[in-house]
Amino acid sequence: MAHPTQLGFQDAASPVMEELLHFHDHALMIVLLISTLVLYIITAMVSTKLTNKYILDSQEIEIVWTILPAVILVLIALPSLRILYLMDEINDPHLTIKAMGHQWYWSYEYTDYENLGFDSYMVPTQDLAPGQFRLLETDHRMVVPMESPVRVLVSAEDVLHSWAVPSLGVKMDAVPGRLNQAAFIASRPGVFYGQCSEICGANHSFMPIVVEAVPLEHFENWSSLMLEDA
């Protein structure tokens, strides 16, 4: 998860997030090279004492500064489109979870099970256990098996919300009356935190999201206990 004074992204916990981090580095390097070139040209133009008042046009320069930006845009667009299609691709999910946004909490329904669902509220500051994070911990976590494709169906009961977990590379708007879907694969076990990312009212800052990725055997044990308690 994020920590104080952090400048970069959170550590990737899914293949899609790893691709997003690589694309970020790729685009940032291109921006750095362009900025360096422009700064060098400006410095050279300002500091030089040489002038040539007879140059009225240059066909070669026109060609270069037309073709070069087009090539740069292609180098950015191709990997961007690849990741865009990877994020939309959902092939044979092993688990489907419906996440419903409310003012101001989330409810989860495991649609592959008959009676497995619960509401997830933020834990108040005075009730936090040692080691838990303020404004991020919930009373019920969304538990998923690691290394398994998970589909999340996202909607809302009242107003616009947004279900977002940065470490997993997932952010999907929750729109009343509409069902959006996102998918992810948790590549390692852990607890991953997110928050509602669409302003939804007075307590918008108090509806966190907690996804816990566990081995398949532990997930089966957890789901059995939840079904017994239902």
Salt bridges, closest charged atoms under 4 A:
GLU19 OE1 - ARG82 NH1 2.93
ASP25 OD1 - HIS24 ND1 3.33
GLU137 OE2 - ARG141 NH2 3.14
ASP139 OD1 - HIS140 ND1 3.52
ASP158 OD1 - HIS161 NE2 2.98
ASP173 OD1 - LYS171 NZ 3.87
GLU212 OE1 - ARG141 NH1 3.42
